[in-house]
Amino acid sequence: MEYWKRIPDQEAVREGAMLAYAALRRHVQERPKETCVGLTLAAAGIFFWKYGSDIRHRYFAWVNNRFNDLKHKEYEDFKRKVFSCLMDLTSHDPKLKEEKTLRILEIGAGVGANFDFYPNNTRLIVADPNPYFEKYFYENKAKFPNIKIETIIVAKGEEIDMVKSNSVDVVVTTLVLCSVTDIPKVISQIKRVLVPGGKYIFVEHVKDWNRKDHRLRRFVQSLLTVTGFWPFFFDGCHLNRNPLPDIDAVGFSNVSSKQDYAPMPAWWMMVAQPHMRGVATK
Ligand SMILES: C[S@@+](CC[C@H](N)C(=O)[O-])C[C@H]1O[C@@H](n2cnc3c(N)ncnc32)[C@H](O)[C@@H]1O
C-alpha cells in the first residue's frame, strides 16, 4: 500500500493496466486456440524450469542403463586394454594386500558399466551426483557378488573431500570428464585420494584431433555442443573437450595415454568416436 501511494501518477497506471487487461481479453476472445497453446507452453516451461533437471537425471539414468544392457563387445574390448594394468597391482593396505585385492574409487560410475574389469573382491567406492543411478547400479552389481561396495557417495567428482587423501589404490573415470563442471578440480581430487604409486585409469571421448581429415566431425562436435543440444539430451556431456592437458598438468609422476577411434555401436554415436585412454601414476 505504501508503495502504491508513492507512485506519482496513479491514474495513468490504473488506465494502463485496464488497457492491457482489455487487450488481453480481446486476444483471448479472438484467438482462443492460440491462447490455449501459449498458456500450455508457458505452463510446460515453468514445470520444466522447476523440475527439468530432475526429469533429465531420471531419463539419463534410464537411457544409460539401456545402453549398458547392450554391451557392445568391441567397445568393451577397447576399454579392457587399459584395465589390464589392474592385474599387476598390489594394494597399499596390508589387509587388502594379503587378500590380493584393491581399493578402487570410480567417479561417475553411473549404472556400473565397469564391474567386468575389476578383480575379485575389489573394494569399490563410488561417487556420482545423479541419485537415480543407484537403483540400476545395484541391479547390475547383483551379477558381481565378489565386488564389495564400501561406500556410495552421491556427489560430484569435484566435491569428494570426504574421501581421505592417499587412501585408494586406483581411481577410474570412463566417459565422465566430458560432463564434469570443473576438470582440473576433479583431476586434482583424483591425485589427492590416490596413494603414492596409485593409478588413475581413464577412458574418455574427446574432440577429434584430426583437423585435416575429420573437419566435418569436428564441426558437428562443436555445433552439437555449443548449441546446447547434446549437453541437454546427454546430461551435460560435451563433445568438444580434451582433458589430457589437465591430466598432464596436475603433476602425476607418469602419464601414459593414447588417442584412438573407438568402435561404436551405432552410426549416430560416431560423433563420440575419438577417444583417449590411458593410465596416470601418482
Ligand atoms: C556418460 S555417463 C558414464 C557412466 C559410466 N562411467 C560409463 O562408462 O558408462 C557420465 C556419468 O558421469 C556422471 N557425472 C556427471 N557430472 C559429474 C561430476 N561432476 N562428477 C562426477 N560424475 C559426474 C553422470 O552422473 C554419469 O553417471
Ligand as a Chemical Component Dictionary entry (heavy atoms), coordinates in Angstrom:
data_LIG
# 
_chem_comp.id                   LIG 
_chem_comp.type                 NON-POLYMER 
_chem_comp.pdbx_formal_charge   0 
_chem_comp.three_letter_code    LIG 
# 
loop_
_chem_comp_atom.comp_id 
_chem_comp_atom.atom_id 
_chem_comp_atom.alt_atom_id 
_chem_comp_atom.type_symbol 
_chem_comp_atom.charge 
_chem_comp_atom.model_Cartn_x 
_chem_comp_atom.model_Cartn_y 
_chem_comp_atom.model_Cartn_z 
_chem_comp_atom.pdbx_ordinal 
LIG C1  C1  C 0  28.071 -40.992 -19.787 1  
LIG S1  S1  S 1  27.866 -41.389 -18.116 2  
LIG C2  C2  C 0  29.151 -42.591 -17.938 3  
LIG C3  C3  C 0  28.804 -43.608 -16.917 4  
LIG C4  C4  C 0  29.828 -44.726 -16.765 5  
LIG N1  N1  N 0  31.072 -44.236 -16.227 6  
LIG C5  C5  C 0  30.066 -45.441 -18.093 7  
LIG O1  O1  O 0  31.210 -45.564 -18.515 8  
LIG O2  O2  O -1 29.095 -45.881 -18.695 9  
LIG C6  C6  C 0  28.505 -39.963 -17.284 10 
LIG C7  C7  C 0  28.481 -40.118 -15.780 11 
LIG O3  O3  O 0  29.155 -39.010 -15.186 12 
LIG C8  C8  C 0  28.386 -38.563 -14.088 13 
LIG N2  N2  N 0  28.758 -37.165 -13.808 14 
LIG C9  C9  C 0  28.296 -36.042 -14.366 15 
LIG N3  N3  N 0  28.871 -34.967 -13.808 16 
LIG C10 C10 C 0  29.726 -35.438 -12.884 17 
LIG C11 C11 C 0  30.615 -34.822 -11.961 18 
LIG N4  N4  N 0  30.758 -33.508 -11.903 19 
LIG N5  N5  N 0  31.334 -35.617 -11.147 20 
LIG C12 C12 C 0  31.215 -36.966 -11.213 21 
LIG N6  N6  N 0  30.396 -37.607 -12.047 22 
LIG C13 C13 C 0  29.658 -36.846 -12.880 23 
LIG C14 C14 C 0  26.951 -38.757 -14.540 24 
LIG O4  O4  O 0  26.046 -38.745 -13.461 25 
LIG C15 C15 C 0  27.068 -40.115 -15.211 26 
LIG O5  O5  O 0  26.965 -41.159 -14.304 27 
# 
loop_
_chem_comp_bond.comp_id 
_chem_comp_bond.atom_id_1 
_chem_comp_bond.atom_id_2 
_chem_comp_bond.value_order 
_chem_comp_bond.pdbx_ordinal 
LIG C1  S1  SING 1  
LIG S1  C2  SING 2  
LIG S1  C6  SING 3  
LIG C2  C3  SING 4  
LIG C3  C4  SING 5  
LIG C4  N1  SING 6  
LIG C4  C5  SING 7  
LIG C5  O1  DOUB 8  
LIG C5  O2  SING 9  
LIG C6  C7  SING 10 
LIG C7  O3  SING 11 
LIG C7  C15 SING 12 
LIG O3  C8  SING 13 
LIG C8  N2  SING 14 
LIG C8  C14 SING 15 
LIG N2  C9  SING 16 
LIG N2  C13 SING 17 
LIG C9  N3  DOUB 18 
LIG N3  C10 SING 19 
LIG C10 C11 SING 20 
LIG C10 C13 DOUB 21 
LIG C11 N4  SING 22 
LIG C11 N5  DOUB 23 
LIG N5  C12 SING 24 
LIG C12 N6  DOUB 25 
LIG N6  C13 SING 26 
LIG C14 O4  SING 27 
LIG C14 C15 SING 28 
LIG C15 O5  SING 29 
# 
